[in-house]
Amino acid sequence: MTTPESDAAPDGVAEDGPGEGERLRRGRWVDLAAVLSFVLLAFWVTARLWLDPAAEVRDNRTDQAQFEWMMAHGARVVTDFAYPFTSDRMNVPDGVNLMANTSVLSVSLPMTPITLLSGPRTAFLLFLTLGMAATGVAWYFVLSRVLIGSRGPAWLGAGFSAFAPAMISHANAHPNIVSQFVVPLIIWRTLRLTQPGRWARNGVLLGLVVVWQSFLNLEILLMTAIGLGVVVLALALGRPETRRSARTFFAGLAVAALVAVVLLAYPLYVQFFGPGAYQGLSELIRGYRTDLASYVAWSRESLAGDARGSVWLVKNATEENAFFGWPLAVLAVALLWWLRRNVVVLGLAAVGAVFVLFSLGREIRFDGRDTGIPGPWAALENLPILHSVVPTRWSLALTPIVGILLALGAEHARRLARRHPAARGQIRFATTTVLTMALLPLLPTPLPAVRREPTPTFITSGAWRPYLAGGHSLVTLPLPDTTYAVPLRWSAETRLELPLARGYFLYPDTRPGADREALFTAPPRPTSSFFTQIRKTDAVPPITPQDRVAAVDDLRYWRAGVVLLDPRLHQAGALHRGMTELTGITPTFTGGVWLWDVRPLVD
């Protein structure tokens, strides 16, 4: 691996070419062009969302609503000094453990001015767009200055790491996953631990970037730590000279661990032991695994793909974690063989093999069919920490591995062309042709978008305030969950002044025998189940006196002040009849919603 101090000349500049000043100026222009290319590509991917102010991602509308709510929470922490790690503005009266959810505090807090001035939708969209661009920029500078030493190969590897099919798939409202700009910084600071005489300083800096990533996405941090551990071990075994700096490395690592533990001890305590902490994901989510055939398939958001070609290989559009296409899959294997004498490549191969095996889940699946062959993940999925990882996302970690391989391969071809001037043209033509065949079909297309319904004027005008005075909450029909998260957007637009009963979040299942596994909302109550059934069937089930008593108990439990129904919902008619028959209250239509004033039942 080359370093920033490498004597390799910048791309396109011969060793005996222009002077040092000219090379530096040209290099800065190349850097600027690289940064602009990543910014433009990020805006290309999100173009439909920027061009239509009322648009939202088509394939994951509920997560967009949740992240808009999280952006509003970050702003509320800054403006109202709200407690950052839990919130009482959703799931009244129990609240939500935000450390156990995707609270993205490392982004939502600094983006408070954007959220306040332009609203949570703009803050979310900027987070999504600039997160992708920043990931490309961070990988470019670490590859070009630390890992490779050349700008062209670094741009290639960085571009793939930030805009590969898996990343574009998660761009469907997973900004915390596509924003991997801290990962290359962690790699950079880890490699710096061997620097003589600066173990304390470098350890502190590594600890700080680890903390930064912890408040962005812990799943990505876990994968990064495992991958780095394997590569560092490979370096220690394959390069005996690196062992001389082992003492410095481990001293710096100890400092980094100390900094991280001190700063994260309390937040992690809240996450794992605080109110609303859960013990692993549900069996259903832990069953999300990578279909072995998907490694050579085309992603729906790539130039060569479409939804019909991948629908049976994945659970949903946001989890296409391993769609590399067969040309790139072949190229990756060829690069591993070509560069097999490079100890870093061997380390990357080992990490990749582990992640591929983990991603297959508890049972290997091929081309949409279960094979009956158990995967190694079956022995690990119930372990602490690992029981909260979605298995298929291990294959997401292959994206930067392949990106680094592409950069190393391009740099190797570049040096080969230098050593053989007579064959330089043929080498460059072959390199360009192979890369074009492998990568052109994977170019991203703009994310699909749909127009969302405007927020009712009852919400935007603040007409809800008298109904919720005195600590009451808003109950919506149906109650918000993983399939209906629009009320979270309404709450976000009020800067979380609008408290919600229930919501869309991860929460422990406290029912007998559930072992506190995570649900995507609060445990069901009789009334929430009643309206869930109506939404599924579009029919009102028979109502008993016990149902009416349970409804009053639930409304009191939720501290309900008002119940709202958006008449634009497909099942609005059945929901309207169900609520009226359940409570005996005649609703009024105001501000674009049906309204049941339930305060007489609750107070």
C-alpha positions in Angstrom: 0.0 0.0 0.0 1.3 3.4 -0.9 0.9 6.4 1.5 0.6 10.1 1.1 4.3 10.3 1.0 4.5 8.0 -2.0 6.6 9.4 -4.8 4.1 8.3 -7.5 3.3 11.2 -9.8 -0.3 12.4 -10.2 -2.3 10.9 -13.0 -1.4 12.0 -16.5 1.9 13.6 -15.3 5.1 12.0 -16.3 8.0 11.7 -13.8 10.1 14.1 -16.0 7.2 16.4 -16.9 6.1 19.7 -15.4 7.7 21.0 -12.2 6.4 20.4 -8.7 4.3 23.6 -8.7 2.6 22.7 -11.9 1.8 19.2 -10.7 0.3 20.6 -7.5 -1.9 23.0 -9.3 -3.0 20.3 -11.8 -3.6 17.9 -8.9 -5.9 20.5 -7.1 -7.9 20.9 -10.3 -8.3 17.1 -10.5 -9.4 17.0 -6.9 -12.0 19.7 -7.5 -13.3 17.9 -10.6 -13.6 14.7 -8.5 -15.5 16.4 -5.8 -17.9 18.0 -8.3 -18.5 14.7 -10.0 -19.6 13.1 -6.7 -21.9 16.1 -5.9 -23.5 16.1 -9.4 -24.0 12.3 -9.3 -25.7 12.5 -5.9 -28.0 15.2 -7.2 -28.7 13.1 -10.3 -29.8 10.2 -8.1 -32.1 12.4 -6.0 -33.2 14.6 -8.9 -36.9 13.7 -8.9 -37.1 14.6 -5.2 -35.4 18.0 -5.7 -37.4 18.9 -8.8 -40.8 18.3 -7.1 -41.2 19.9 -3.7 -44.1 17.6 -2.9 -42.3 14.4 -3.9 -41.1 11.6 -1.7 -39.3 8.3 -2.4 -41.7 5.8 -3.9 -40.3 2.6 -2.5 -39.9 3.5 1.2 -42.2 6.3 2.2 -42.5 5.2 5.8 -38.7 5.4 6.4 -38.7 8.9 4.9 -41.4 10.0 7.3 -39.4 8.5 10.2 -36.2 10.2 9.2 -38.0 13.6 8.8 -39.2 13.0 12.4 -35.6 12.3 13.5 -34.4 15.5 11.9 -37.0 17.4 13.8 -36.0 15.7 17.0 -32.4 16.8 16.5 -33.5 20.4 16.0 -35.7 20.2 19.2 -32.7 19.0 21.1 -30.8 22.1 20.1 -33.7 24.7 20.4 -35.5 23.3 23.4 -32.7 21.4 25.1 -34.7 18.2 24.9 -33.2 15.0 26.2 -31.5 13.5 23.1 -31.6 9.8 23.7 -35.3 9.2 24.3 -38.4 11.1 23.4 -42.0 11.5 24.7 -43.3 13.0 21.4 -44.1 9.6 20.0 -45.7 6.5 21.6 -47.4 8.5 24.4 -47.2 7.7 27.3 -44.2 5.3 27.1 -42.0 7.2 24.7 -39.3 5.9 22.4 -35.7 4.8 23.0 -34.0 6.8 20.3 -30.6 5.2 20.9 -32.2 1.9 20.0 -33.5 3.5 16.8 -31.9 5.4 13.9 -31.8 8.8 15.7 -28.7 10.0 13.5 -27.8 12.6 16.1 -24.4 13.2 14.6 -26.2 14.7 11.6 -29.5 16.0 12.9 -27.9 18.2 15.5 -25.6 20.1 13.2 -28.3 20.3 10.5 -30.7 22.1 12.9 -30.5 25.5 11.0 -31.6 23.7 7.8 -34.4 21.9 9.6 -35.7 25.2 11.2 -35.4 27.3 8.1 -36.5 24.9 5.4 -38.3 22.1 7.2 -37.6 18.5 7.9 -38.2 17.3 4.4 -35.4 19.5 3.0 -33.2 18.5 5.9 -33.8 14.9 5.1 -33.2 15.3 1.4 -30.0 17.3 2.0 -28.8 14.6 4.4 -29.5 11.9 1.8 -27.9 13.8 -1.1 -24.8 15.2 0.6 -24.3 12.0 2.5 -23.8 10.1 -0.8 -21.6 12.9 -2.1 -19.5 13.1 1.1 -19.0 9.4 1.0 -17.5 9.6 -2.4 -15.3 12.6 -1.4 -14.1 10.9 1.8 -13.2 7.7 -0.1 -11.5 9.7 -2.8 -9.1 11.5 -0.5 -8.3 8.5 1.6 -7.7 6.3 -1.4 -5.6 9.0 -3.3 -3.6 10.1 -0.2 -3.4 7.0 2.0 -4.3 3.7 0.3 -3.4 4.1 -3.4 -1.5 7.4 -4.0 -3.1 8.1 -7.5 -6.1 10.2 -8.3 -7.6 8.4 -11.2 -7.8 4.9 -9.6 -8.9 6.6 -6.3 -11.8 8.3 -8.2 -12.8 5.0 -9.7 -12.8 3.2 -6.3 -14.5 6.1 -4.5 -17.2 6.4 -7.1 -18.1 2.8 -6.8 -18.0 2.8 -3.0 -20.5 5.7 -2.9 -22.8 4.9 -5.8 -22.7 1.1 -6.2 -26.1 -0.5 -6.7 -26.4 -1.4 -3.0 -25.9 2.2 -2.0 -28.5 3.4 -4.5 -30.9 0.8 -3.2 -30.4 2.2 0.3 -30.8 5.7 -1.0 -34.5 4.8 -0.9 -34.8 6.7 2.4 -31.9 5.1 4.3 -29.6 8.2 4.6 -27.9 6.8 7.6 -26.7 3.8 5.5 -25.6 5.7 2.4 -23.8 8.3 4.5 -20.6 6.2 5.0 -18.2 9.2 4.8 -16.9 8.4 8.3 -15.8 4.8 7.3 -12.8 5.9 5.3 -11.9 8.3 8.1 -11.9 5.4 10.6 -9.6 3.5 8.2 -7.3 6.4 7.8 -7.0 7.1 11.5 -6.5 3.4 12.3 -3.5 3.2 9.9 -2.1 6.4 11.5 -1.9 4.6 14.8 1.5 3.3 13.7 3.0 6.8 13.4 5.9 7.1 15.8 5.6 9.6 18.7 1.9 10.4 18.1 0.1 7.5 19.5 -1.9 9.6 22.0 -3.0 12.2 19.5 -3.9 9.6 16.8 -5.7 7.5 19.4 -7.9 10.4 20.4 -8.7 11.3 16.8 -9.7 7.6 16.1 -11.8 7.5 19.2 -13.7 10.7 18.1 -14.5 9.4 14.6 -15.7 6.1 16.1 -18.1 8.1 18.3 -19.2 10.2 15.3 -20.1 7.0 13.4 -21.8 5.5 16.5 -24.4 8.3 16.3 -24.8 7.7 12.6 -25.1 3.9 12.2 -23.8 1.3 14.6 -24.4 -1.6 12.1 -21.9 0.0 9.7 -19.4 0.6 12.5 -19.5 -3.1 13.5 -18.8 -4.2 9.9 -16.0 -1.6 9.6 -14.4 -2.9 12.8 -14.5 -6.5 11.8 -13.2 -5.7 8.3 -10.4 -3.5 9.6 -9.4 -6.2 12.2 -9.0 -8.8 9.5 -7.0 -6.6 7.2 -4.7 -5.4 10.0 -4.1 -9.0 11.0 -3.3 -9.8 7.4 -0.8 -6.9 7.3 0.8 -8.1 10.5 1.2 -11.7 9.2 2.2 -10.7 5.6 4.5 -7.9 6.3 6.9 -8.7 9.2 8.3 -5.2 9.2 5.0 -3.8 10.4 5.3 -5.7 13.7 8.0 -3.2 14.8 5.2 -0.6 15.2 2.9 -3.0 17.1 3.5 -1.3 20.5 2.7 2.1 19.1 -0.3 0.8 17.3 -1.8 -0.9 20.4 -1.0 2.1 22.6 -3.0 4.3 20.2 -5.8 1.7 20.0 -6.1 1.7 23.7 -6.4 5.5 23.8 -9.1 5.3 21.1 -11.0 2.7 23.0 -10.8 4.8 26.2 -12.1 7.9 24.4 -14.9 5.9 22.8 -15.9 4.1 26.1 -16.0 7.4 28.1 -18.1 9.2 25.5 -20.4 6.3 24.6 -20.8 4.5 27.9 -24.0 6.4 28.9 -25.7 6.5 25.5 -25.0 2.8 25.0 -26.4 2.1 28.5 -29.6 3.8 27.4 -29.6 1.9 24.2 -29.2 -1.6 25.7 -30.7 -1.2 29.2 -32.8 2.0 29.2 -36.6 2.2 28.8 -37.7 0.8 25.4 -34.5 -1.3 25.0 -35.1 -4.5 23.0 -33.3 -7.8 22.8 -32.6 -8.3 19.2 -34.6 -8.2 16.0 -37.6 -10.3 15.3 -37.3 -13.7 13.6 -38.9 -12.2 10.5 -36.3 -9.5 10.1 -33.5 -11.8 11.0 -34.7 -14.0 8.1 -33.8 -11.2 5.7 -30.9 -12.8 3.8 -29.0 -12.4 0.6 -30.0 -14.7 -2.2 -26.9 -16.3 -3.6 -28.1 -15.6 -7.1 -28.3 -11.9 -6.4 -24.5 -11.5 -6.5 -24.6 -11.8 -10.3 -28.0 -10.1 -10.8 -28.8 -6.5 -11.9 -30.2 -4.0 -9.4 -33.5 -2.3 -10.3 -32.0 1.1 -9.9 -29.1 0.5 -12.2 -28.9 1.1 -16.0 -29.2 -2.6 -16.8 -31.8 -3.6 -14.3 -35.5 -3.3 -13.6 -37.8 -4.3 -10.7 -39.1 -7.4 -12.6 -35.6 -8.8 -12.9 -34.9 -8.8 -9.1 -38.2 -8.9 -7.3 -38.0 -12.5 -6.3 -34.4 -12.1 -5.0 -35.0 -9.5 -2.3 -37.6 -8.6 0.3 -37.9 -5.0 -0.8 -36.3 -2.4 -2.9 -34.1 -1.0 -0.2 -32.2 -4.2 0.5 -30.5 -5.0 -2.9 -27.2 -5.3 -1.1 -25.4 -7.7 -3.4 -26.4 -6.9 -6.9 -23.0 -6.5 -8.6 -24.0 -8.0 -12.0 -22.1 -10.9 -13.5 -19.4 -8.9 -15.4 -18.3 -7.1 -12.2 -18.5 -10.4 -10.2 -16.2 -12.0 -12.7 -13.9 -9.0 -12.7 -13.7 -9.0 -8.9 -12.6 -12.6 -8.8 -10.1 -11.9 -11.6 -8.6 -8.9 -9.6 -8.2 -11.1 -6.5 -6.2 -13.6 -8.5 -4.2 -10.9 -10.4 -3.3 -9.1 -7.2 -3.0 -12.1 -5.0 0.6 -11.2 -4.0 -0.7 -8.0 -2.3 -1.2 -8.8 1.4 -3.9 -6.1 1.5 -5.8 -7.8 -1.3 -5.6 -11.1 0.6 -7.0 -9.4 3.7 -9.8 -8.0 1.7 -10.5 -11.4 0.2 -10.8 -12.9 3.6 -13.1 -10.2 4.9 -15.3 -10.5 1.7 -15.5 -14.3 2.1 -16.7 -13.9 5.7 -19.2 -11.3 4.8 -20.6 -13.3 1.9 -21.1 -16.3 4.2 -22.7 -14.2 6.9 -25.1 -12.5 4.4 -26.6 -15.9 3.4 -28.4 -16.1 6.7 -29.5 -19.1 8.6 -30.5 -21.0 5.4 -28.9 -20.6 2.0 -31.3 -19.4 -0.7 -30.7 -19.5 -4.4 -32.7 -17.8 -7.2 -35.7 -17.4 -4.9 -35.8 -20.9 -3.5 -34.6 -22.2 -0.1 -32.0 -24.9 -0.5 -32.3 -26.5 2.9 -28.5 -25.9 3.4 -27.8 -24.2 6.7 -25.7 -21.1 6.6 -23.0 -20.3 9.2 -25.1 -17.3 10.4 -27.4 -19.8 12.1 -24.8 -20.4 14.8 -24.3 -16.7 15.4 -27.6 -14.9 15.0 -28.7 -15.3 18.6 -25.4 -13.8 20.1 -25.6 -10.4 21.8 -25.1 -7.5 19.3 -25.3 -9.9 16.4 -28.9 -10.6 17.0 -29.6 -7.0 16.1 -27.9 -7.2 12.6 -30.0 -7.8 9.5 -28.0 -10.7 7.8 -28.4 -9.5 4.3 -26.6 -6.2 5.2 -23.3 -8.1 5.6 -23.2 -8.1 1.8 -23.5 -4.3 1.8 -20.0 -4.3 3.3 -18.7 -5.8 0.1 -19.3 -2.6 -1.8 -16.2 -0.7 -0.4 -14.2 -3.9 -0.6 -14.9 -4.1 -4.4 -14.3 -0.4 -4.6 -10.8 -0.7 -3.1 -10.1 -3.7 -5.4 -11.1 -1.7 -8.5 -8.8 1.2 -7.4 -5.9 -1.2 -6.7 -6.4 -3.0 -10.0 -6.5 0.3 -12.0 -3.4 1.5 -10.2 -1.6 -1.8 -11.0 -2.6 -1.5 -14.7 -1.4 2.1 -14.6 2.0 1.1 -13.3 2.2 -1.8 -15.7 1.7 0.6 -18.6 4.5 2.8 -17.3 6.9 -0.1 -17.1 6.1 -1.2 -20.7 5.9 2.0 -22.8 5.6 0.0 -26.1 2.4 -1.7 -24.9 1.0 1.3 -23.1 -1.8 1.9 -25.6 -2.9 -1.7 -25.5 -2.9 -1.9 -21.7 -5.0 1.3 -21.4 -7.4 0.1 -24.1 -7.9 -3.3 -22.3 -8.3 -1.6 -18.9 -10.8 0.9 -20.2 -12.8 -1.8 -22.1 -12.9 -4.2 -19.1 -14.0 -1.5 -16.7 -16.6 -0.2 -19.1 -18.1 -3.6 -19.5 -18.3 -4.2 -15.8 -19.4 -0.8 -14.6 -21.4 0.8 -17.3 -24.5 -1.4 -16.7 -24.3 -0.5 -13.0 -24.6 3.3 -13.5 -27.4 4.6 -11.2 -30.7 5.9 -12.4 -32.7 8.6 -10.5 -34.7 7.3 -7.6 -38.4 6.7 -8.3 -40.6 9.3 -6.6 -44.3 9.9 -6.0 -46.2 12.9 -4.9 -47.4 12.8 -1.3 -50.7 14.2 -0.1 -50.5 17.7 1.4 -50.6 17.9 5.2 -54.2 18.7 6.3 -54.8 22.3 7.3 -56.0 21.1 10.6 -52.4 20.3 11.3 -50.7 23.2 9.5 -53.0 25.8 11.0 -52.4 24.7 14.6 -56.1 24.0 15.1 -55.1 20.8 16.9 -53.6 22.7 19.9 -56.7 23.2 22.0 -57.5 19.5 21.8 -54.0 18.5 23.0 -53.7 21.0 25.8 -53.0 19.5 29.2 -50.8 16.6 28.0 -53.2 15.0 25.6 -51.9 13.1 22.5 -53.1 12.7 18.9 -54.6 9.4 17.8 -54.8 8.8 14.1 -56.8 6.2 12.2 -55.2 3.8 11.6 -52.6 4.3 14.3 -49.1 4.8 12.8 -46.9 1.8 12.3 -44.5 0.4 9.7 -47.2 0.6 7.0 -48.6 4.0 7.8 -46.1 6.6 9.0 -47.7 9.8 7.6 -48.5 11.1 11.2 -44.8 11.2 11.9 -44.4 13.7 9.0 -47.2 15.8 10.4 -45.5 15.8 13.8 -42.2 16.7 12.3 -43.7 19.7 10.5 -44.9 21.0 13.9 -41.3 20.6 15.2 -42.6 17.7 17.3 -45.1 19.9 19.2 -47.7 17.4 18.1 -47.4 14.3 20.3 -48.5 11.0 18.8 -50.0 7.9 20.3 -48.0 4.9 19.1 -45.8 5.4 15.9 -43.2 3.8 13.7 -40.0 2.8 15.7 -38.3 -0.2 17.1 -39.7 -1.2 20.5 -39.6 -4.4 22.6 -42.4 -6.9 22.4 -43.4 -7.3 26.0 -46.1 -9.9 25.4 -45.6 -13.2 27.2 -43.0 -15.4 25.5 -41.8 -12.7 23.1 -38.4 -12.3 24.9 -38.5 -8.5 24.2 -37.7 -8.9 20.5 -38.1 -5.7 18.5 -41.4 -4.7 17.0 -41.8 -1.9 14.5 -44.2 -0.1 16.7 -45.5 -0.5 20.3 -47.0 -3.9 21.4 -50.6 -4.2 20.1 -53.5 -3.0 22.2 -57.1 -4.1 21.5 -58.1 -0.9 19.8 -54.9 -0.7 17.6 -55.5 -4.3 16.5 -59.2 -3.4 15.8 -58.2 -0.7 13.4 -55.4 -2.7 11.9 -58.0 -5.4 11.0 -60.2 -2.8 9.4 -57.4 -1.5 7.3 -56.5 -5.0 6.1 -60.0 -6.0 5.3 -61.7 -2.7 4.6 -64.6 -3.9 6.7 -65.8 -3.3 10.2 -65.8 -6.4 12.4 -68.6 -7.1 14.9 -68.3 -4.8 17.9 -68.9 -6.1 21.4 -69.5 -4.3 24.7 -66.0 -5.5 25.7 -64.6 -3.8 22.6 -66.1 -0.5 23.6 -64.8 -0.8 27.2 -61.3 -1.6 25.8 -61.5 1.4 23.4 -62.1 3.8 26.3 -59.3 2.1 28.3 -56.9 2.5 25.4 -57.8 6.1 24.7 -57.2 6.8 28.4 -53.9 5.0 28.2 -52.8 7.0 25.2 -54.1 10.3 26.9 -56.0 10.9 23.7 -57.4 14.4 23.1 -58.6 13.9 19.6 -58.8 11.2 17.0 -58.2 12.1 13.3 -58.9 10.3 10.1 -57.5 11.4 6.7 -60.4 11.0 4.3 -58.0 10.4 1.4 -57.1 6.9 2.8 -58.4 4.0 0.8 -60.1 2.5 3.8 -61.4 5.8 5.2 -65.0 4.8 5.0 -64.6 1.6 7.0 -62.3 3.4 9.5 -64.9 6.2 9.9 -67.7 3.7 10.6 -65.6 1.7 13.0 -64.6 4.6 15.2 -68.1 6.0 15.3 -69.6 2.7 16.3 -66.9 1.9 18.7 -67.2 5.2 20.7 -70.7 6.5 19.9 -69.2 9.9 19.1 -70.3 11.6 16.0 -67.3 13.1 14.2 -67.0 16.5 12.6 -65.2 17.4 9.3 -62.8 20.3 9.7 -59.5 21.3 8.3 -59.5 18.5 5.8 -59.9 15.7 8.4 -62.6 13.8 10.3 -62.3 14.6 13.9 -63.6 12.8 17.0 -63.2 14.8 20.2 -62.6 12.1 22.8 -61.8 14.3 25.7 -65.1 13.6 27.4 -64.2 9.9 27.4 -60.7 10.4 28.7 -60.9 13.2 31.3 
